[in-house]
Amino acid sequence: MSGDRPTITAIDYPALRRLLDQDAQLVEVLPAGEYDEMHLPGAVNIPLKILVATTTARLDPQRPVVVYCWDGL
């Protein structure tokens, strides 16, 4: 990370798999209703509209975070 700003990088499935195998946290930013209908196993839901410091406080700052959005981000 550079200061308080996270690094955002698009990754492919093999890279995602490696990160998850290394205990990365998977966050889906879908609206709650869409997340309830279907989501990736092990993912937590923090809808994009409320993705702010207070809602991400529950994430472990020592572990990488992978953010997934069906529409693309």
Biopython code that builds the backbone (N, CA, C, O; Angstrom):
import numpy as np
from Bio.PDB.StructureBuilder import StructureBuilder

atoms = [
    (1, "MET", "N", (0.833, -1.179, 0.000)),
    (1, "MET", "CA", (0.000, 0.000, 0.000)),
    (1, "MET", "C", (0.879, 1.244, 0.000)),
    (1, "MET", "O", (1.992, 1.241, 0.525)),
    (2, "SER", "N", (0.371, 2.263, -0.578)),
    (2, "SER", "CA", (1.070, 3.534, -0.636)),
    (2, "SER", "C", (0.333, 4.527, 0.253)),
    (2, "SER", "O", (-0.697, 5.065, -0.151)),
    (3, "GLY", "N", (0.841, 4.779, 1.453)),
    (3, "GLY", "CA", (0.131, 5.641, 2.393)),
    (3, "GLY", "C", (-1.154, 4.962, 2.819)),
    (3, "GLY", "O", (-1.152, 3.786, 3.181)),
    (4, "ASP", "N", (-2.261, 5.706, 2.777)),
    (4, "ASP", "CA", (-3.565, 5.141, 3.121)),
    (4, "ASP", "C", (-4.311, 4.620, 1.907)),
    (4, "ASP", "O", (-5.418, 4.097, 2.042)),
    (5, "ARG", "N", (-3.733, 4.751, 0.735)),
    (5, "ARG", "CA", (-4.427, 4.347, -0.487)),
    (5, "ARG", "C", (-4.035, 2.933, -0.882)),
    (5, "ARG", "O", (-2.851, 2.653, -1.072)),
    (6, "PRO", "N", (-5.013, 2.030, -1.011)),
    (6, "PRO", "CA", (-4.701, 0.654, -1.402)),
    (6, "PRO", "C", (-4.303, 0.578, -2.876)),
    (6, "PRO", "O", (-4.666, 1.437, -3.680)),
    (7, "THR", "N", (-3.568, -0.443, -3.201)),
    (7, "THR", "CA", (-3.231, -0.721, -4.584)),
    (7, "THR", "C", (-4.344, -1.571, -5.172)),
    (7, "THR", "O", (-4.734, -2.575, -4.577)),
    (8, "ILE", "N", (-4.858, -1.185, -6.328)),
    (8, "ILE", "CA", (-5.921, -1.939, -6.988)),
    (8, "ILE", "C", (-5.348, -2.529, -8.264)),
    (8, "ILE", "O", (-4.842, -1.810, -9.125)),
    (9, "THR", "N", (-5.435, -3.853, -8.375)),
    (9, "THR", "CA", (-4.907, -4.566, -9.519)),
    (9, "THR", "C", (-5.927, -5.595, -9.972)),
    (9, "THR", "O", (-6.442, -6.356, -9.152)),
    (10, "ALA", "N", (-6.228, -5.633, -11.260)),
    (10, "ALA", "CA", (-7.098, -6.678, -11.808)),
    (10, "ALA", "C", (-6.294, -7.976, -11.859)),
    (10, "ALA", "O", (-5.122, -7.973, -12.236)),
    (11, "ILE", "N", (-6.926, -9.080, -11.479)),
    (11, "ILE", "CA", (-6.240, -10.373, -11.484)),
    (11, "ILE", "C", (-7.092, -11.403, -12.202)),
    (11, "ILE", "O", (-8.301, -11.228, -12.351)),
    (12, "ASP", "N", (-6.451, -12.484, -12.648)),
    (12, "ASP", "CA", (-7.172, -13.577, -13.285)),
    (12, "ASP", "C", (-7.470, -14.661, -12.242)),
    (12, "ASP", "O", (-7.070, -14.545, -11.083)),
    (13, "TYR", "N", (-8.175, -15.713, -12.668)),
    (13, "TYR", "CA", (-8.585, -16.750, -11.728)),
    (13, "TYR", "C", (-7.402, -17.446, -11.046)),
    (13, "TYR", "O", (-7.447, -17.645, -9.832)),
    (14, "PRO", "N", (-6.334, -17.829, -11.783)),
    (14, "PRO", "CA", (-5.206, -18.467, -11.083)),
    (14, "PRO", "C", (-4.599, -17.572, -9.994)),
    (14, "PRO", "O", (-4.218, -18.063, -8.932)),
    (15, "ALA", "N", (-4.509, -16.277, -10.252)),
    (15, "ALA", "CA", (-3.984, -15.356, -9.237)),
    (15, "ALA", "C", (-4.939, -15.273, -8.049)),
    (15, "ALA", "O", (-4.498, -15.227, -6.901)),
    (16, "LEU", "N", (-6.243, -15.255, -8.318)),
    (16, "LEU", "CA", (-7.237, -15.256, -7.239)),
    (16, "LEU", "C", (-7.078, -16.504, -6.387)),
    (16, "LEU", "O", (-7.070, -16.426, -5.159)),
    (17, "ARG", "N", (-6.952, -17.644, -7.031)),
    (17, "ARG", "CA", (-6.807, -18.913, -6.316)),
    (17, "ARG", "C", (-5.582, -18.868, -5.400)),
    (17, "ARG", "O", (-5.657, -19.291, -4.246)),
    (18, "ARG", "N", (-4.455, -18.357, -5.906)),
    (18, "ARG", "CA", (-3.234, -18.261, -5.091)),
    (18, "ARG", "C", (-3.462, -17.361, -3.873)),
    (18, "ARG", "O", (-3.065, -17.704, -2.760)),
    (19, "LEU", "N", (-4.101, -16.212, -4.090)),
    (19, "LEU", "CA", (-4.361, -15.300, -2.971)),
    (19, "LEU", "C", (-5.263, -15.941, -1.925)),
    (19, "LEU", "O", (-5.014, -15.818, -0.726)),
    (20, "LEU", "N", (-6.311, -16.624, -2.378)),
    (20, "LEU", "CA", (-7.218, -17.273, -1.429)),
    (20, "LEU", "C", (-6.510, -18.400, -0.682)),
    (20, "LEU", "O", (-6.767, -18.623, 0.501)),
    (21, "ASP", "N", (-5.617, -19.112, -1.376)),
    (21, "ASP", "CA", (-4.834, -20.161, -0.713)),
    (21, "ASP", "C", (-3.892, -19.578, 0.334)),
    (21, "ASP", "O", (-3.466, -20.280, 1.251)),
    (22, "GLN", "N", (-3.565, -18.289, 0.197)),
    (22, "GLN", "CA", (-2.693, -17.602, 1.152)),
    (22, "GLN", "C", (-3.510, -16.819, 2.180)),
    (22, "GLN", "O", (-2.991, -15.908, 2.825)),
    (23, "ASP", "N", (-4.784, -17.173, 2.331)),
    (23, "ASP", "CA", (-5.662, -16.610, 3.360)),
    (23, "ASP", "C", (-6.130, -15.185, 3.076)),
    (23, "ASP", "O", (-6.411, -14.434, 4.010)),
    (24, "ALA", "N", (-6.219, -14.802, 1.799)),
    (24, "ALA", "CA", (-6.782, -13.489, 1.462)),
    (24, "ALA", "C", (-8.263, -13.467, 1.824)),
    (24, "ALA", "O", (-8.914, -14.510, 1.885)),
    (25, "GLN", "N", (-8.783, -12.277, 2.061)),
    (25, "GLN", "CA", (-10.199, -12.082, 2.368)),
    (25, "GLN", "C", (-10.926, -11.736, 1.076)),
    (25, "GLN", "O", (-10.476, -10.872, 0.324)),
    (26, "LEU", "N", (-12.034, -12.395, 0.814)),
    (26, "LEU", "CA", (-12.803, -12.169, -0.401)),
    (26, "LEU", "C", (-14.042, -11.350, -0.056)),
    (26, "LEU", "O", (-14.865, -11.770, 0.756)),
    (27, "VAL", "N", (-14.170, -10.182, -0.676)),
    (27, "VAL", "CA", (-15.287, -9.275, -0.430)),
    (27, "VAL", "C", (-16.066, -9.105, -1.722)),
    (27, "VAL", "O", (-15.501, -8.721, -2.746)),
    (28, "GLU", "N", (-17.365, -9.388, -1.679)),
    (28, "GLU", "CA", (-18.234, -9.120, -2.824)),
    (28, "GLU", "C", (-18.946, -7.807, -2.559)),
    (28, "GLU", "O", (-19.505, -7.601, -1.482)),
    (29, "VAL", "N", (-18.924, -6.919, -3.544)),
    (29, "VAL", "CA", (-19.520, -5.595, -3.378)),
    (29, "VAL", "C", (-20.893, -5.498, -4.042)),
    (29, "VAL", "O", (-21.358, -4.408, -4.372)),
    (30, "LEU", "N", (-21.524, -6.635, -4.231)),
    (30, "LEU", "CA", (-22.869, -6.674, -4.804)),
    (30, "LEU", "C", (-23.884, -6.094, -3.827)),
    (30, "LEU", "O", (-23.645, -6.082, -2.620)),
    (31, "PRO", "N", (-25.021, -5.610, -4.342)),
    (31, "PRO", "CA", (-26.112, -5.246, -3.436)),
    (31, "PRO", "C", (-26.515, -6.481, -2.616)),
    (31, "PRO", "O", (-26.400, -7.610, -3.093)),
    (32, "ALA", "N", (-26.978, -6.264, -1.408)),
    (32, "ALA", "CA", (-27.293, -7.363, -0.492)),
    (32, "ALA", "C", (-28.237, -8.392, -1.105)),
    (32, "ALA", "O", (-28.040, -9.593, -0.916)),
    (33, "GLY", "N", (-29.253, -7.949, -1.832)),
    (33, "GLY", "CA", (-30.201, -8.880, -2.440)),
    (33, "GLY", "C", (-29.544, -9.814, -3.439)),
    (33, "GLY", "O", (-29.844, -11.007, -3.466)),
    (34, "GLU", "N", (-28.648, -9.280, -4.260)),
    (34, "GLU", "CA", (-27.930, -10.108, -5.233)),
    (34, "GLU", "C", (-26.981, -11.066, -4.522)),
    (34, "GLU", "O", (-26.852, -12.223, -4.922)),
    (35, "TYR", "N", (-26.324, -10.596, -3.484)),
    (35, "TYR", "CA", (-25.426, -11.449, -2.704)),
    (35, "TYR", "C", (-26.214, -12.597, -2.081)),
    (35, "TYR", "O", (-25.751, -13.737, -2.072)),
    (36, "ASP", "N", (-27.408, -12.297, -1.559)),
    (36, "ASP", "CA", (-28.240, -13.329, -0.948)),
    (36, "ASP", "C", (-28.643, -14.395, -1.963)),
    (36, "ASP", "O", (-28.749, -15.572, -1.619)),
    (37, "GLU", "N", (-28.868, -13.986, -3.216)),
    (37, "GLU", "CA", (-29.254, -14.939, -4.260)),
    (37, "GLU", "C", (-28.101, -15.861, -4.627)),
    (37, "GLU", "O", (-28.298, -17.064, -4.798)),
    (38, "MET", "N", (-26.901, -15.307, -4.749)),
    (38, "MET", "CA", (-25.751, -16.111, -5.139)),
    (38, "MET", "C", (-24.468, -15.340, -4.844)),
    (38, "MET", "O", (-24.361, -14.152, -5.150)),
    (39, "HIS", "N", (-23.504, -16.023, -4.253)),
    (39, "HIS", "CA", (-22.202, -15.404, -4.001)),
    (39, "HIS", "C", (-21.117, -16.468, -3.999)),
    (39, "HIS", "O", (-21.401, -17.664, -3.931)),
    (40, "LEU", "N", (-19.894, -16.025, -4.072)),
    (40, "LEU", "CA", (-18.760, -16.936, -4.064)),
    (40, "LEU", "C", (-18.575, -17.515, -2.665)),
    (40, "LEU", "O", (-18.748, -16.804, -1.674)),
    (41, "PRO", "N", (-18.226, -18.800, -2.574)),
    (41, "PRO", "CA", (-18.021, -19.415, -1.262)),
    (41, "PRO", "C", (-16.958, -18.672, -0.451)),
    (41, "PRO", "O", (-15.889, -18.338, -0.962)),
    (42, "GLY", "N", (-17.269, -18.422, 0.805)),
    (42, "GLY", "CA", (-16.331, -17.766, 1.707)),
    (42, "GLY", "C", (-16.289, -16.251, 1.608)),
    (42, "GLY", "O", (-15.568, -15.599, 2.363)),
    (43, "ALA", "N", (-17.059, -15.684, 0.680)),
    (43, "ALA", "CA", (-17.049, -14.227, 0.498)),
    (43, "ALA", "C", (-17.897, -13.549, 1.568)),
    (43, "ALA", "O", (-18.907, -14.090, 2.019)),
    (44, "VAL", "N", (-17.465, -12.354, 1.965)),
    (44, "VAL", "CA", (-18.290, -11.506, 2.813)),
    (44, "VAL", "C", (-18.885, -10.425, 1.922)),
    (44, "VAL", "O", (-18.315, -10.090, 0.883)),
    (45, "ASN", "N", (-20.006, -9.890, 2.317)),
    (45, "ASN", "CA", (-20.690, -8.881, 1.513)),
    (45, "ASN", "C", (-20.555, -7.510, 2.147)),
    (45, "ASN", "O", (-20.955, -7.297, 3.291)),
    (46, "ILE", "N", (-19.986, -6.585, 1.389)),
    (46, "ILE", "CA", (-19.981, -5.169, 1.748)),
    (46, "ILE", "C", (-20.405, -4.442, 0.476)),
    (46, "ILE", "O", (-19.568, -4.174, -0.385)),
    (47, "PRO", "N", (-21.700, -4.119, 0.344)),
    (47, "PRO", "CA", (-22.178, -3.481, -0.886)),
    (47, "PRO", "C", (-21.368, -2.237, -1.240)),
    (47, "PRO", "O", (-20.998, -1.451, -0.369)),
    (48, "LEU", "N", (-21.103, -2.076, -2.521)),
    (48, "LEU", "CA", (-20.278, -0.974, -3.009)),
    (48, "LEU", "C", (-20.783, 0.382, -2.535)),
    (48, "LEU", "O", (-19.985, 1.274, -2.244)),
    (49, "LYS", "N", (-22.103, 0.547, -2.455)),
    (49, "LYS", "CA", (-22.669, 1.835, -2.046)),
    (49, "LYS", "C", (-22.319, 2.213, -0.612)),
    (49, "LYS", "O", (-22.390, 3.387, -0.247)),
    (50, "ILE", "N", (-21.940, 1.230, 0.206)),
    (50, "ILE", "CA", (-21.590, 1.540, 1.598)),
    (50, "ILE", "C", (-20.149, 1.157, 1.921)),
    (50, "ILE", "O", (-19.779, 1.088, 3.093)),
    (51, "LEU", "N", (-19.341, 0.910, 0.909)),
    (51, "LEU", "CA", (-17.951, 0.501, 1.103)),
    (51, "LEU", "C", (-17.112, 1.699, 1.548)),
    (51, "LEU", "O", (-16.576, 2.436, 0.721)),
    (52, "VAL", "N", (-17.009, 1.877, 2.830)),
    (52, "VAL", "CA", (-16.240, 2.977, 3.424)),
    (52, "VAL", "C", (-15.432, 2.419, 4.591)),
    (52, "VAL", "O", (-15.569, 1.247, 4.939)),
    (53, "ALA", "N", (-14.613, 3.237, 5.179)),
    (53, "ALA", "CA", (-13.745, 2.785, 6.269)),
    (53, "ALA", "C", (-14.514, 2.131, 7.411)),
    (53, "ALA", "O", (-14.037, 1.155, 7.990)),
    (54, "THR", "N", (-15.684, 2.644, 7.743)),
    (54, "THR", "CA", (-16.420, 2.077, 8.875)),
    (54, "THR", "C", (-16.932, 0.677, 8.569)),
    (54, "THR", "O", (-17.006, -0.156, 9.472)),
    (55, "THR", "N", (-17.289, 0.397, 7.315)),
    (55, "THR", "CA", (-17.793, -0.937, 6.993)),
    (55, "THR", "C", (-16.669, -1.922, 6.749)),
    (55, "THR", "O", (-16.876, -3.129, 6.875)),
    (56, "THR", "N", (-15.486, -1.444, 6.404)),
    (56, "THR", "CA", (-14.363, -2.348, 6.182)),
    (56, "THR", "C", (-13.566, -2.600, 7.457)),
    (56, "THR", "O", (-12.600, -3.362, 7.438)),
    (57, "ALA", "N", (-13.951, -1.977, 8.551)),
    (57, "ALA", "CA", (-13.239, -2.149, 9.819)),
    (57, "ALA", "C", (-13.248, -3.600, 10.275)),
    (57, "ALA", "O", (-12.362, -4.009, 11.027)),
    (58, "ARG", "N", (-14.220, -4.386, 9.843)),
    (58, "ARG", "CA", (-14.282, -5.787, 10.262)),
    (58, "ARG", "C", (-13.278, -6.669, 9.519)),
    (58, "ARG", "O", (-13.102, -7.837, 9.869)),
    (59, "LEU", "N", (-12.617, -6.118, 8.495)),
    (59, "LEU", "CA", (-11.613, -6.880, 7.764)),
    (59, "LEU", "C", (-10.275, -6.818, 8.491)),
    (59, "LEU", "O", (-9.949, -5.817, 9.128)),
    (60, "ASP", "N", (-9.511, -7.889, 8.390)),
    (60, "ASP", "CA", (-8.196, -7.965, 9.023)),
    (60, "ASP", "C", (-7.192, -7.171, 8.184)),
    (60, "ASP", "O", (-6.922, -7.552, 7.045)),
    (61, "PRO", "N", (-6.632, -6.080, 8.712)),
    (61, "PRO", "CA", (-5.712, -5.246, 7.928)),
    (61, "PRO", "C", (-4.389, -5.938, 7.615)),
    (61, "PRO", "O", (-3.621, -5.451, 6.786)),
    (62, "GLN", "N", (-4.114, -7.059, 8.263)),
    (62, "GLN", "CA", (-2.870, -7.789, 8.024)),
    (62, "GLN", "C", (-2.991, -8.805, 6.888)),
    (62, "GLN", "O", (-1.994, -9.399, 6.478)),
    (63, "ARG", "N", (-4.207, -9.005, 6.381)),
    (63, "ARG", "CA", (-4.427, -9.974, 5.297)),
    (63, "ARG", "C", (-4.824, -9.244, 4.027)),
    (63, "ARG", "O", (-5.514, -8.226, 4.086)),
    (64, "PRO", "N", (-4.390, -9.759, 2.865)),
    (64, "PRO", "CA", (-4.813, -9.142, 1.600)),
    (64, "PRO", "C", (-6.329, -9.200, 1.459)),
    (64, "PRO", "O", (-6.982, -10.072, 2.033)),
    (65, "VAL", "N", (-6.876, -8.280, 0.702)),
    (65, "VAL", "CA", (-8.316, -8.240, 0.439)),
    (65, "VAL", "C", (-8.528, -8.316, -1.067)),
    (65, "VAL", "O", (-7.931, -7.554, -1.826)),
    (66, "VAL", "N", (-9.385, -9.243, -1.492)),
    (66, "VAL", "CA", (-9.777, -9.360, -2.890)),
    (66, "VAL", "C", (-11.214, -8.883, -2.981)),
    (66, "VAL", "O", (-12.084, -9.401, -2.282)),
    (67, "VAL", "N", (-11.473, -7.899, -3.837)),
    (67, "VAL", "CA", (-12.820, -7.355, -4.011)),
    (67, "VAL", "C", (-13.361, -7.856, -5.335)),
    (67, "VAL", "O", (-12.705, -7.743, -6.371)),
    (68, "TYR", "N", (-14.579, -8.418, -5.294)),
    (68, "TYR", "CA", (-15.208, -8.968, -6.483)),
    (68, "TYR", "C", (-16.514, -8.246, -6.749)),
    (68, "TYR", "O", (-17.314, -8.015, -5.842)),
    (69, "CYS", "N", (-16.716, -7.894, -8.008)),
    (69, "CYS", "CA", (-17.966, -7.266, -8.434)),
    (69, "CYS", "C", (-18.388, -7.908, -9.739)),
    (69, "CYS", "O", (-17.620, -7.926, -10.701)),
    (70, "TRP", "N", (-19.593, -8.430, -9.783)),
    (70, "TRP", "CA", (-20.102, -9.096, -10.977)),
    (70, "TRP", "C", (-20.034, -8.189, -12.196)),
    (70, "TRP", "O", (-19.696, -8.656, -13.284)),
    (71, "ASP", "N", (-20.343, -6.915, -12.046)),
    (71, "ASP", "CA", (-20.363, -5.973, -13.160)),
    (71, "ASP", "C", (-18.977, -5.506, -13.566)),
    (71, "ASP", "O", (-18.827, -4.837, -14.589)),
    (72, "GLY", "N", (-17.982, -5.839, -12.797)),
    (72, "GLY", "CA", (-16.629, -5.332, -13.041)),
    (72, "GLY", "C", (-16.410, -4.096, -12.198)),
    (72, "GLY", "O", (-17.356, -3.376, -11.880)),
    (73, "LEU", "N", (-15.193, -3.856, -11.845)),
    (73, "LEU", "CA", (-14.887, -2.744, -10.952)),
    (73, "LEU", "C", (-13.768, -1.934, -11.530)),
    (73, "LEU", "O", (-13.351, -0.942, -10.932)),
]
sb = StructureBuilder()
sb.init_structure("model")
sb.init_model(0)
sb.init_chain("A")
sb.init_seg("    ")
for serial, (resi, resn, name, xyz) in enumerate(atoms, 1):
    if name == "N":
        sb.init_residue(resn, " ", resi, " ")
    sb.init_atom(name, np.array(xyz, "f"), 0.0, 1.0, " ", f" {name:<3s}", serial, name[0])
structure = sb.get_structure()
